[in-house]
Amino acid sequence: MNTEDIKGFFASPEQLDMADYLILDYYLECVGDIETALAHFCSEQSTAQWRRVGFDEDFRPLYAARVIHLTVEGELPELSYPVKHSETGPVHACRVTIAHPHRNFGPKLPNLLSAVCGEGAFFTPGVPVVKLLDITFPESYLNAFDGPKFGIEGIRDILQAYDRPIFFGVVKPNIGLKPSCFAEIAYQSWLGGLDIAKDDEMLADVDWSTLEERSRELGAARMRAEKETGEPKIYLANVTDEVDRLIEQHDIAVSNGANALLINALPVGLSAVRMLAKHTKVPLIGHFPFIAAFSRLEKYGVHSRVMTKLQRLAGLDSIIMPGFGSRMMTPEEEVMDNIRECLQDFGHIRTSLPVPGGSDSALTLETVYRKVGSFDFGFVPGRGIFGHPMGPKAGAASIRQAWEAIRQGVPIEIYAQGRPELQAMIDGAAAKQ
């Protein structure tokens, strides 16, 4: 590119009608001349060759992605990761904001992702290290999406639970149980106070636990628990499968009594989630398999907040995400970024219930509550309920007791006195120290 060519990929926001653009924030490591590398970066993800040979035309004014802000953070001795590349010259760390015209792909999530984190972004000469940090959508783009059908308010309405977190539980053992055994364990947890008993994200429609049989057993157990406790309950059935089976799996599970569905959003694809969200009669709750594979590196890949935002856009009513603590290997600020993405204003798109999870129990509930800063979250123990020494009913009861201690402002050790379910969790933790 010559100097004039390069200028065509830079602009100020004042020069653009920003309603026509998505705003992309990237961390980039550029090799050689920075402006040349960035011009290639914008070109490759949008117009590429912007005129035909022999024609006096220029497609860039309408179709080019353009740099609207650049901060050079400094020169690096080498790339942060040893990506093989052909360019030579100094290496600079850059924060770059790009305006990308959404007319290039329209309100279609597969095409959006193909543009902003596909070949054009990750195979640009001179830009070997790339991390997509965030996407901001204009209202004109959001208007093409329905988003969650239920959202936080809809889930609370189903459960009639308005003044506390929503208590999930991952039935354990997660793999190997026959549906009848699985249902009994879930039933006991509902009796103890659990709101939502869920399939594990890895539990599929398999010969030894078909979705047909499992959802029938769990649907019946849920209704028994509702009758006995006088409280609404949810069975969250995992319908993750091949895309052409999702509608069928939805219909089987819901007709058998599953009143919410789990979907592994990235493995099936965001477009598949959007399709299912248009069809569903019950809340859709997403899980996070595959996301860490491209988000964990600090300076390479795609930040997890982008996927949380896109999952909400695709229609997930609740989003399960890596939570606090070393077990999930996710920085606290990143967890908070994802929680905020579920709750913050997003045009007409409903909020999604954030569910930060990983090795939680009655003993971690207050920590999660304080960090989130409100009770608009889901709490999702597995072994913290189903590994309780007194059984899953006691495990679920210990969660409710821990919340009551928080609500009353009583230290958990004090509140546990005379409550053996909670006391057992405290004693178990002490014995491991």
C-alpha positions in Angstrom: 0.0 0.0 0.0 1.1 3.6 -0.7 0.5 6.5 1.7 -2.8 7.4 0.1 -4.1 3.9 0.2 -3.3 3.7 3.9 -5.2 6.9 4.6 -8.4 5.3 3.3 -8.4 2.9 6.3 -8.3 5.7 9.0 -11.0 8.0 10.0 -12.4 10.0 13.0 -15.8 9.1 14.4 -17.0 12.5 13.3 -16.4 11.5 9.7 -18.7 8.5 9.9 -22.3 7.8 10.6 -21.7 5.6 13.6 -25.2 4.0 13.4 -23.8 2.1 10.4 -20.8 0.6 12.3 -19.9 -1.9 14.9 -17.1 -0.7 17.2 -14.3 -3.3 17.7 -11.6 -3.0 20.4 -8.5 -5.0 19.7 -5.1 -5.6 21.3 -2.6 -6.0 18.5 1.1 -6.5 18.2 2.3 -5.0 15.0 5.6 -5.7 13.2 7.2 -3.0 11.1 5.3 0.2 10.2 2.3 0.4 12.5 0.0 2.4 10.1 0.7 0.0 7.2 0.0 -3.0 9.4 -3.3 -1.5 10.6 -4.4 -0.6 7.1 -3.8 -4.2 6.1 -5.7 -5.3 9.2 -8.7 -3.2 8.2 -8.5 -4.1 4.6 -8.3 -7.9 5.2 -11.4 -8.0 7.4 -13.5 -5.8 5.0 -12.9 -4.7 1.4 -9.5 -6.4 0.8 -9.1 -5.3 -2.9 -11.3 -2.2 -3.0 -11.5 -1.6 -6.7 -11.5 -3.5 -10.0 -8.6 -3.2 -12.3 -9.4 -0.7 -15.0 -12.3 0.9 -13.1 -12.3 4.3 -11.5 -14.0 3.3 -8.2 -13.4 2.9 -4.5 -15.5 0.7 -2.3 -13.8 1.9 0.9 -16.1 4.8 1.8 -19.0 2.4 2.2 -17.4 -1.0 3.0 -14.0 -0.4 4.6 -13.3 -1.1 8.3 -11.4 1.9 9.6 -9.2 2.7 12.5 -10.8 5.5 14.6 -8.5 5.3 17.6 -4.9 4.1 18.1 -2.8 3.9 21.3 0.7 2.6 20.9 1.5 1.1 24.3 5.2 0.7 23.6 7.8 -1.3 21.8 8.3 -4.9 22.7 11.6 -6.9 22.5 9.6 -9.7 20.8 6.1 -11.0 20.2 4.3 -12.1 23.3 3.7 -15.5 21.6 6.0 -17.2 19.1 3.7 -16.8 16.1 5.5 -17.6 12.9 5.3 -14.6 10.4 7.2 -13.1 7.5 7.4 -9.4 8.5 10.5 -7.7 9.9 11.0 -4.6 11.9 10.2 -3.4 15.4 7.3 -4.9 17.4 4.8 -2.5 19.0 1.9 -3.3 21.3 -1.2 -1.4 20.3 -4.7 -0.8 21.5 -6.9 -0.2 18.4 -10.5 0.8 18.0 -12.0 0.0 14.6 -15.3 1.0 13.1 -16.6 -1.9 10.9 -19.6 -1.3 8.7 -22.3 -3.8 9.5 -23.7 -3.5 6.0 -20.9 -6.0 5.1 -22.6 -8.9 6.9 -25.9 -7.8 8.3 -27.6 -9.1 11.5 -26.1 -12.6 11.1 -23.8 -13.9 13.8 -21.8 -16.4 11.7 -21.0 -13.7 9.2 -20.2 -11.2 11.9 -17.7 -13.6 13.5 -16.2 -14.5 10.1 -15.4 -10.8 9.6 -14.1 -9.6 13.0 -12.2 -12.7 14.2 -11.8 -14.8 11.0 -9.1 -15.0 8.4 -8.9 -11.3 7.8 -8.2 -10.5 11.5 -5.9 -13.4 12.4 -3.9 -13.8 9.2 -3.0 -10.2 8.4 0.6 -9.5 7.4 2.3 -7.5 10.1 -0.2 -8.3 12.8 0.8 -11.8 14.2 -0.8 -11.3 17.7 -4.4 -10.4 17.9 -7.0 -10.3 20.7 -10.5 -9.1 20.1 -11.4 -7.4 23.4 -14.9 -6.1 22.9 -17.7 -5.3 20.4 -20.1 -2.4 20.8 -23.3 -2.5 18.8 -25.4 0.5 17.6 -29.1 0.4 18.3 -29.8 0.1 14.6 -28.0 -3.3 14.7 -29.5 -4.5 18.0 -33.0 -3.9 16.7 -32.7 -6.9 14.3 -32.3 -9.3 17.3 -34.9 -10.6 19.8 -32.5 -11.5 22.5 -33.7 -13.5 25.5 -37.3 -14.5 25.6 -37.5 -14.7 29.4 -34.5 -13.1 30.8 -34.0 -12.6 34.6 -37.5 -11.4 35.2 -39.0 -14.4 33.3 -36.9 -16.9 35.3 -37.9 -15.3 38.6 -41.5 -15.3 37.5 -41.4 -19.1 36.9 -39.8 -19.7 40.3 -41.6 -17.0 42.2 -38.2 -16.0 43.6 -37.7 -12.3 43.6 -35.5 -11.4 46.6 -32.5 -13.8 46.4 -30.1 -15.5 44.1 -31.4 -18.4 42.0 -30.0 -21.7 43.3 -28.9 -24.2 40.7 -27.3 -27.6 41.3 -25.4 -29.8 38.9 -26.6 -33.3 39.6 -23.6 -35.5 40.5 -22.3 -38.0 39.5 -22.7 -36.3 36.2 -21.9 -39.2 34.0 -23.0 -42.8 34.5 -26.2 -42.6 36.5 -29.3 -44.3 35.1 -32.2 -41.8 34.7 -34.1 -43.2 37.6 -31.2 -42.7 40.0 -30.5 -39.3 38.5 -34.1 -38.3 39.1 -34.1 -39.4 42.7 -31.0 -37.4 43.5 -32.5 -34.3 41.8 -35.8 -34.9 43.7 -34.0 -34.9 47.0 -32.2 -31.7 46.2 -35.4 -30.0 45.3 -36.9 -31.1 48.6 -34.0 -29.4 50.3 -34.6 -26.1 48.7 -32.9 -26.2 45.3 -34.6 -24.1 42.5 -33.0 -25.7 39.5 -31.6 -29.2 39.2 -29.5 -29.5 36.0 -28.0 -31.9 33.7 -24.2 -31.6 33.4 -23.1 -29.8 30.2 -21.4 -33.1 29.3 -24.4 -35.3 29.8 -25.7 -36.1 26.3 -28.6 -38.1 24.8 -26.9 -41.4 25.0 -28.0 -45.1 25.1 -27.6 -45.5 28.9 -29.4 -42.2 29.6 -31.6 -41.1 26.7 -33.0 -37.6 26.8 -36.5 -39.2 26.3 -36.2 -41.3 29.5 -34.2 -38.8 31.5 -36.5 -35.9 30.9 -39.6 -38.1 31.6 -38.1 -39.2 34.9 -36.9 -35.8 35.9 -40.1 -34.1 34.8 -42.2 -36.4 37.0 -39.8 -35.9 39.9 -39.9 -32.1 39.5 -43.7 -32.2 39.8 -43.6 -34.4 42.8 -41.2 -32.0 44.5 -43.4 -29.0 43.6 -46.4 -30.7 45.2 -44.5 -31.6 48.3 -42.7 -28.3 48.9 -45.3 -25.9 47.5 -42.6 -24.2 45.5 -42.0 -24.0 41.8 -39.0 -26.0 40.6 -37.0 -26.2 37.3 -35.5 -29.2 35.6 -32.8 -28.0 33.3 -32.3 -30.6 30.5 -29.2 -30.5 28.3 -30.3 -30.6 24.7 -26.8 -30.0 23.2 -26.6 -32.1 20.1 -26.2 -31.9 16.3 -27.9 -28.8 15.0 -30.5 -30.7 13.0 -31.7 -32.4 16.2 -32.0 -29.4 18.4 -35.7 -28.6 17.7 -36.6 -32.3 18.2 -34.6 -32.5 21.4 -36.4 -29.3 22.7 -39.8 -30.8 21.9 -39.0 -34.1 23.6 -37.6 -32.6 26.8 -40.3 -30.0 27.2 -43.2 -32.4 26.5 -41.8 -34.6 29.2 -41.6 -31.9 31.8 -38.3 -30.1 31.4 -39.1 -26.5 31.9 -35.7 -25.0 31.0 -33.0 -26.2 28.5 -29.2 -26.2 28.7 -27.3 -25.6 25.5 -23.5 -25.4 25.0 -23.6 -22.3 22.9 -20.2 -22.3 21.2 -20.1 -26.0 20.3 -23.4 -25.9 18.6 -22.9 -22.4 17.3 -24.5 -19.0 18.1 -26.8 -19.2 15.1 -28.1 -22.5 16.3 -28.9 -20.9 19.7 -30.7 -18.1 18.0 -32.8 -20.6 16.0 -33.7 -22.5 19.2 -34.5 -19.2 21.0 -37.1 -18.4 18.4 -38.7 -21.8 18.8 -38.5 -22.4 22.5 -41.4 -22.3 25.0 -39.0 -22.4 28.1 -35.9 -20.5 29.2 -32.6 -21.3 27.4 -29.5 -21.4 29.6 -26.0 -21.5 28.1 -22.9 -23.2 29.3 -19.3 -22.3 28.5 -17.5 -25.3 26.8 -15.0 -24.2 24.2 -14.8 -20.5 25.3 -11.6 -20.9 27.4 -9.9 -22.4 24.4 -9.7 -19.1 22.7 -10.1 -16.6 25.5 -7.6 -17.7 28.2 -4.5 -16.2 26.8 -4.2 -12.5 27.9 -3.0 -11.2 24.6 -4.4 -13.6 22.0 -7.8 -14.8 20.8 -11.1 -13.4 21.8 -12.0 -12.0 25.2 -14.8 -14.0 27.0 -16.9 -10.9 27.4 -17.4 -10.8 23.6 -18.9 -14.3 23.8 -21.1 -13.4 26.7 -22.4 -10.4 24.8 -23.1 -12.5 21.7 -24.8 -15.3 23.7 -27.1 -12.7 25.2 -27.8 -11.3 21.7 -28.5 -14.8 20.4 -31.2 -15.3 23.0 -29.9 -17.0 26.1 -32.0 -16.2 29.2 -29.1 -17.2 31.6 -25.4 -17.7 31.0 -23.3 -20.0 33.0 -19.6 -18.8 33.1 -16.3 -19.5 34.9 -16.6 -18.0 38.4 -14.4 -16.8 41.1 -11.5 -18.6 42.7 -8.4 -20.3 41.4 -10.2 -23.5 40.3 -11.6 -21.7 37.2 -8.3 -20.0 36.3 -10.2 -16.8 35.4 -9.1 -13.4 36.7 -11.7 -11.8 39.0 -12.0 -8.7 36.8 -12.8 -11.0 33.8 -15.5 -12.7 35.8 -17.0 -9.3 36.7 -16.8 -8.2 33.0 -18.9 -11.2 32.1 -21.4 -10.6 34.9 -21.7 -7.0 33.8 -22.3 -8.0 30.2 -25.4 -10.0 31.3 -26.8 -7.1 33.3 -25.9 -3.9 31.6 -28.2 -1.9 29.3 -28.2 -3.5 25.8 -30.9 -1.5 24.0 -34.2 -3.5 24.0 -32.4 -6.8 24.7 -33.5 -8.3 28.0 -30.9 -9.0 30.7 -29.6 -12.6 31.1 -29.1 -14.2 34.5 -25.3 -14.5 35.1 -24.3 -17.7 36.8 -20.6 -17.6 37.8 -19.6 -21.1 38.9 -16.9 -23.5 39.9 -16.3 -25.4 43.1 -19.0 -23.5 45.0 -20.9 -24.5 48.2 -22.7 -22.9 51.1 -19.3 -21.7 52.2 -18.6 -19.6 49.1 -22.1 -18.1 48.6 -21.4 -14.9 50.6 -18.2 -14.3 48.7 -20.0 -14.6 45.3 -22.8 -12.4 46.5 -20.5 -9.6 47.8 -18.5 -9.7 44.6 -21.5 -9.5 42.3 -23.0 -6.7 44.4 -26.6 -7.8 44.1 -28.7 -11.0 44.2 -29.3 -11.0 40.5 -27.1 -14.1 39.8 -27.4 -17.8 39.8 -25.4 -19.9 42.2 -24.4 -23.3 40.8 -22.7 -25.9 43.2 -22.2 -29.4 42.1 -20.4 -31.4 44.8 -21.3 -28.6 47.2 -24.9 -30.1 47.1 -24.6 -33.6 45.8 -21.4 -34.4 47.6 -22.8 -33.3 51.0 -22.0 -35.9 53.7 -25.7 -36.0 54.6 -27.0 -36.3 51.0 -28.4 -33.9 48.4 -31.4 -32.8 50.4 -29.1 -31.6 53.1 -26.7 -30.1 50.6 -29.5 -27.9 49.1 -30.7 -27.0 52.6 -27.2 -25.8 53.5 -27.3 -23.4 50.6 -30.6 -22.0 51.7 -29.3 -21.7 55.3 -26.2 -19.9 54.1 -28.4 -17.4 52.3 -30.5 -16.8 55.3 -27.4 -16.1 57.3 -26.4 -13.5 54.7 -29.9 -12.0 54.7 -29.9 -11.6 58.5 -26.3 -10.4 58.7 -25.3 -13.3 60.9 -21.9 -14.9 60.6 -22.3 -18.3 59.0 -20.5 -20.1 61.9 -23.1 -18.6 64.3 -26.0 -19.3 62.1 -24.9 -23.0 61.6 -25.4 -23.7 65.3 -28.4 -26.0 65.5 -28.5 -26.5 61.7 -26.6 -29.7 61.0 -26.7 -29.3 57.2 -24.7 -26.1 57.3 -22.6 -27.2 60.2 -21.5 -30.3 58.3 -20.1 -28.1 55.5 -18.2 -26.0 58.0 -16.8 -29.0 59.8 -15.8 -30.7 56.5 -13.9 -27.6 55.4 -12.1 -27.4 58.8 -11.1 -31.0 58.6 -9.4 -30.4 55.2 -7.2 -27.6 56.6 
